[in-house]
Amino acid sequence: MRLKRNRLKPYLIRKAVIVTSDEGIKKATYSDVSTEIRAEIWPASGRLQAEIYGQRLAYILNCLVDRETLIDEDDGFCINSDKVTHKVISIKRYTNHQVLELEQCRD
């Protein structure tokens, strides 16, 4: 599958960081440094994703990025905002691209 340039839009990603408090409690947060990537995003749908995610399907997005983009699970994705709105929950790597599944952060 080829990435079409006219469908790609700029988004910010932030790496997941585990911070330990003075009392020894570990908490996952996101770094202050953000990296801009170009990606295509669309809502999750279909029978397979409905079976996997069930009621959570409304909060899931699919994302298509270039193969060279360095991204890991649990990294934060900033959509229409400077703060993290979605979290990477799945990465499928193919020859020329990666397909990510993003879940909305519900605080």
Phi and psi in degrees as GROMACS dihedral restraints (atoms count N, CA, C in turn):
[ dihedral_restraints ]
;  ai    aj    ak    al  type     phi  dphi    fc
    3     4     5     6     1  -101.3    20    10
    4     5     6     7     1   140.2    20    10
    6     7     8     9     1   -83.6    20    10
    7     8     9    10     1   122.4    20    10
    9    10    11    12     1   -87.5    20    10
   10    11    12    13     1   128.0    20    10
   12    13    14    15     1   -61.3    20    10
   13    14    15    16     1   -34.4    20    10
   15    16    17    18     1   -72.3    20    10
   16    17    18    19     1   -13.4    20    10
   18    19    20    21     1   -94.2    20    10
   19    20    21    22     1   -16.3    20    10
   21    22    23    24     1   -80.7    20    10
   22    23    24    25     1   135.2    20    10
   24    25    26    27     1  -125.7    20    10
   25    26    27    28     1   153.6    20    10
   27    28    29    30     1   -78.6    20    10
   28    29    30    31     1   136.0    20    10
   30    31    32    33     1  -137.6    20    10
   31    32    33    34     1   159.5    20    10
   33    34    35    36     1  -104.6    20    10
   34    35    36    37     1   140.3    20    10
   36    37    38    39     1  -121.2    20    10
   37    38    39    40     1   148.3    20    10
   39    40    41    42     1  -128.3    20    10
   40    41    42    43     1   134.3    20    10
   42    43    44    45     1   -71.5    20    10
   43    44    45    46     1   144.7    20    10
   45    46    47    48     1   -77.6    20    10
   46    47    48    49     1   135.2    20    10
   48    49    50    51     1  -131.3    20    10
   49    50    51    52     1   136.2    20    10
   51    52    53    54     1   -98.8    20    10
   52    53    54    55     1   121.6    20    10
   54    55    56    57     1  -109.3    20    10
   55    56    57    58     1   134.0    20    10
   57    58    59    60     1  -104.4    20    10
   58    59    60    61     1   127.6    20    10
   60    61    62    63     1   -78.8    20    10
   61    62    63    64     1   176.9    20    10
   63    64    65    66     1   -63.1    20    10
   64    65    66    67     1   -26.9    20    10
   66    67    68    69     1   -89.6    20    10
   67    68    69    70     1     2.1    20    10
   69    70    71    72     1    88.7    20    10
   70    71    72    73     1    11.7    20    10
   72    73    74    75     1   -87.1    20    10
   73    74    75    76     1   127.5    20    10
   75    76    77    78     1   -94.5    20    10
   76    77    78    79     1   135.7    20    10
   78    79    80    81     1  -137.8    20    10
   79    80    81    82     1   136.0    20    10
   81    82    83    84     1   -85.4    20    10
   82    83    84    85     1   126.3    20    10
   84    85    86    87     1  -133.1    20    10
   85    86    87    88     1  -174.5    20    10
   87    88    89    90     1  -118.8    20    10
   88    89    90    91     1   146.8    20    10
   90    91    92    93     1   -68.2    20    10
   91    92    93    94     1   159.9    20    10
   93    94    95    96     1   -79.0    20    10
   94    95    96    97     1   -20.5    20    10
   96    97    98    99     1   -85.5    20    10
   97    98    99   100     1   126.8    20    10
   99   100   101   102     1  -113.8    20    10
  100   101   102   103     1   151.3    20    10
  102   103   104   105     1  -119.9    20    10
  103   104   105   106     1   135.1    20    10
  105   106   107   108     1   -89.5    20    10
  106   107   108   109     1   132.3    20    10
  108   109   110   111     1  -128.7    20    10
  109   110   111   112     1   166.6    20    10
  111   112   113   114     1  -113.1    20    10
  112   113   114   115     1   128.6    20    10
  114   115   116   117     1  -147.5    20    10
  115   116   117   118     1   161.6    20    10
  117   118   119   120     1  -112.5    20    10
  118   119   120   121     1   129.0    20    10
  120   121   122   123     1  -124.3    20    10
  121   122   123   124     1   139.0    20    10
  123   124   125   126     1  -148.5    20    10
  124   125   126   127     1   157.5    20    10
  126   127   128   129     1   -67.1    20    10
  127   128   129   130     1   148.0    20    10
  129   130   131   132     1   -71.9    20    10
  130   131   132   133     1   142.1    20    10
  132   133   134   135     1  -160.3    20    10
  133   134   135   136     1   178.1    20    10
  135   136   137   138     1   101.0    20    10
  136   137   138   139     1   162.3    20    10
  138   139   140   141     1   -66.3    20    10
  139   140   141   142     1   -43.8    20    10
  141   142   143   144     1   -63.5    20    10
  142   143   144   145     1   -48.5    20    10
  144   145   146   147     1   -66.7    20    10
  145   146   147   148     1   -32.5    20    10
  147   148   149   150     1   -65.1    20    10
  148   149   150   151     1   -38.3    20    10
  150   151   152   153     1   -69.4    20    10
  151   152   153   154     1   -37.9    20    10
  153   154   155   156     1   -71.3    20    10
  154   155   156   157     1   -48.7    20    10
  156   157   158   159     1  -100.2    20    10
  157   158   159   160     1   -20.0    20    10
  159   160   161   162     1    57.5    20    10
  160   161   162   163     1  -122.4    20    10
  162   163   164   165     1   -68.4    20    10
  163   164   165   166     1   -21.0    20    10
  165   166   167   168     1   -76.1    20    10
  166   167   168   169     1    -7.5    20    10
  168   169   170   171     1   -56.5    20    10
  169   170   171   172     1   -32.2    20    10
  171   172   173   174     1   -66.2    20    10
  172   173   174   175     1   -20.0    20    10
  174   175   176   177     1  -102.7    20    10
  175   176   177   178     1     7.4    20    10
  177   178   179   180     1  -106.2    20    10
  178   179   180   181     1   138.8    20    10
  180   181   182   183     1  -125.1    20    10
  181   182   183   184     1   148.5    20    10
  183   184   185   186     1   -97.5    20    10
  184   185   186   187     1   147.6    20    10
  186   187   188   189     1  -140.8    20    10
  187   188   189   190     1   134.1    20    10
  189   190   191   192     1  -113.7    20    10
  190   191   192   193     1   121.6    20    10
  192   193   194   195     1  -131.4    20    10
  193   194   195   196     1   166.8    20    10
  195   196   197   198     1   -68.5    20    10
  196   197   198   199     1   153.9    20    10
  198   199   200   201     1   -63.2    20    10
  199   200   201   202     1   -34.0    20    10
  201   202   203   204     1   -77.4    20    10
  202   203   204   205     1   -10.0    20    10
  204   205   206   207     1   -67.2    20    10
  205   206   207   208     1   125.6    20    10
  207   208   209   210     1   -88.2    20    10
  208   209   210   211     1   110.9    20    10
  210   211   212   213     1  -147.4    20    10
  211   212   213   214     1   143.6    20    10
  213   214   215   216     1  -123.7    20    10
  214   215   216   217     1   164.0    20    10
  216   217   218   219     1   -63.6    20    10
  217   218   219   220     1   149.8    20    10
  219   220   221   222     1    75.5    20    10
  220   221   222   223     1     0.5    20    10
  222   223   224   225     1   -70.0    20    10
  223   224   225   226     1   155.3    20    10
  225   226   227   228     1   -94.0    20    10
  226   227   228   229     1   144.4    20    10
  228   229   230   231     1  -121.2    20    10
  229   230   231   232     1   125.6    20    10
  231   232   233   234     1  -100.2    20    10
  232   233   234   235     1   111.7    20    10
  234   235   236   237     1  -113.8    20    10
  235   236   237   238     1   118.6    20    10
  237   238   239   240     1    56.3    20    10
  238   239   240   241     1    31.2    20    10
  240   241   242   243     1  -162.5    20    10
  241   242   243   244     1   163.8    20    10
  243   244   245   246     1   -92.3    20    10
  244   245   246   247     1   -12.1    20    10
  246   247   248   249     1  -103.1    20    10
  247   248   249   250     1   163.4    20    10
  249   250   251   252     1   -69.6    20    10
  250   251   252   253     1   125.4    20    10
  252   253   254   255     1  -111.2    20    10
  253   254   255   256     1   -25.8    20    10
  255   256   257   258     1  -134.9    20    10
  256   257   258   259     1   155.2    20    10
  258   259   260   261     1  -120.2    20    10
  259   260   261   262     1   139.0    20    10
  261   262   263   264     1   -75.2    20    10
  262   263   264   265     1   120.9    20    10
  264   265   266   267     1  -109.8    20    10
  265   266   267   268     1   -16.6    20    10
  267   268   269   270     1  -153.4    20    10
  268   269   270   271     1   141.4    20    10
  270   271   272   273     1  -129.8    20    10
  271   272   273   274     1   125.7    20    10
  273   274   275   276     1  -117.1    20    10
  274   275   276   277     1   115.1    20    10
  276   277   278   279     1   -96.8    20    10
  277   278   279   280     1   131.0    20    10
  279   280   281   282     1  -120.8    20    10
  280   281   282   283     1  -175.9    20    10
  282   283   284   285     1   -59.6    20    10
  283   284   285   286     1   -48.9    20    10
  285   286   287   288     1  -112.3    20    10
  286   287   288   289     1    -7.2    20    10
  288   289   290   291     1  -153.3    20    10
  289   290   291   292     1   174.3    20    10
  291   292   293   294     1  -127.8    20    10
  292   293   294   295     1   141.8    20    10
  294   295   296   297     1  -110.7    20    10
  295   296   297   298     1   121.1    20    10
  297   298   299   300     1  -107.1    20    10
  298   299   300   301     1   149.3    20    10
  300   301   302   303     1  -113.5    20    10
  301   302   303   304     1   127.0    20    10
  303   304   305   306     1  -113.1    20    10
  304   305   306   307     1   137.3    20    10
  306   307   308   309     1  -115.4    20    10
  307   308   309   310     1   136.9    20    10
  309   310   311   312     1   -64.8    20    10
  310   311   312   313     1   135.4    20    10
  312   313   314   315     1   -78.1    20    10
  313   314   315   316     1   117.2    20    10
  315   316   317   318     1  -110.4    20    10
  316   317   318   319     1   105.6    20    10
